[in-house]
Amino acid sequence: MDIVESKNGVPIRLTDERWVHITEEHSELAGYYYEVLETISAPTAIYEGKADEFIAYKEIQPGKFLLVIYKEESNKDGFIITSFLSRNIKRIKRRKQLWHR
């Protein structure tokens, strides 16, 4: 398990169980472990999710984005729910922007 700090100063956990879930559902992310963590600590932007989640994204190649969905349960604890790659983030950008670099 690794922990990074979100832009809100909340420790966000990436557990082994979640990493297995992410890589089983999105096998193309197998080599992106540290990039997933970095997307929480140093995102391009953060948007509001559907049920109190946060959606952080970072462009990892021109036109290719890594999105990480995570939750902050309190100011002392949070966790990564899932992550995936996308070439189209227009739907995400329609949501309420919470933070931008």
Secondary structure, DSSP 8 states (H G I E B T S, - for coil): -EEEE-TTS-EEEE-HHHHHHHHHH-GGGTT-HHHHHHHHHS-SEEEE-SSSEEEEEEEEETTEEEEEEEEEEETTEEEEEEEEEES--HHHHTS-EEEE-
